[in-house]
Amino acid sequence: MTSLTSFDPNAASSADSGIFGLPYSEKESALVFLPVPWEATTSYGAGTSKGPAAILEASRQVDLFDIDVEKPYEAGMFLLPESRQVRTWNRKAKAEAAKVIRAGGVIGKNAKLRSALKTVNALSGMLNDYVFAETKRLLKSGKFVGVLGGDHSVPFGAIRAVAEKHPSFGILHLDAHSDTRRAFEGFAWSHASIMHNVLENIPQVKKLVQVGIRDFCEEEYDYTRAQGERVQVFYDRDLARKKFEGANWWDVSRDLIVSALPQEVWISFDIDGLDPKFCPHTGTPVPGGLDYQEALHLLWTVVHSGRKIIGFDLNEVSPDPSNSEDEWDANVGARLLYKLGALMLASQGKATLRR
């Protein structure tokens, strides 16, 4: 690997370089990305467990100059190796989950399905414990953490670890889906239940602000409304109507969305929160959604407001299963990851935000 003294941020990345072509080790990096190749409970499109590896490959094509943040790479960014244990758990859990999914989640007294469900829930719990332990280890060593999924169930352990350090914070959740289902298809830690699990189990999360939501069931609609001021949902339909009425995204981002957030913020970004043209192979694409620049501006506004990003997750990036040469999803994911990292570092005083 290239030494720090000889590293040229304007040069092409070497084949053996780290994330974004950077030469840093974990010890030398302020920001560490935790890859979680997991997709046990996905029931529509598959492939998100391959997201971290695809993003790593695509990241070496990302230019390090950032027009919003001055030289964020100088603080150091490092992607941990994928855990072989997690990959083993994922294969086993995915195989067992498939049996339940084929039955539509209707288990009844079927002993085999009960056993399969029990196995998936147990392995999902082990995954949560792994992510929690790794995040806690990194936080203890003074690192900032970004979780790279995998499906959207993976950040639960990381949010729980951050909650031990931050007694009061909010989550900015960009997604097509509400993710507030109760144990969807019987899976206690379903990707469709991440925000329900957070709200029910992590009281330090004082505010959940959801943006771009456009695919949800009646139970989720009622559940989020019942949370009162703790949850604020900016439905995609309502955001579109504001634009139709002439509202501009600058004002919507600053005066409506960001103003609803507390001082410390975890960002949970499901790639399908974007218009599907930016993520055509994600597991559950939904028409509508944020434009890429709208999403970046919203993230920029969070930091420009003086709020601090205390961690983030990026999930559901899936490469094209039929064409290994198609890097579009990973390309978009890699650029989002770099921007999330840069803005987090700027919010924490580890890089300078351009004005």
Beta strands, then each sheet from edge to edge (+ up, - down):
strand 1: 31-36
strand 2: 69-70
strand 3: 77-79
strand 4: 144-149
strand 5: 169-174
strand 6: 205-213
strand 7: 231-235
strand 8: 264-270
strand 9: 308-315
strand 10: 352-353
sheet 1: 3+ 1+ 4+ 9+ 8+ 5+ 6+ 7+
sheet 2: 2+ 10-
end
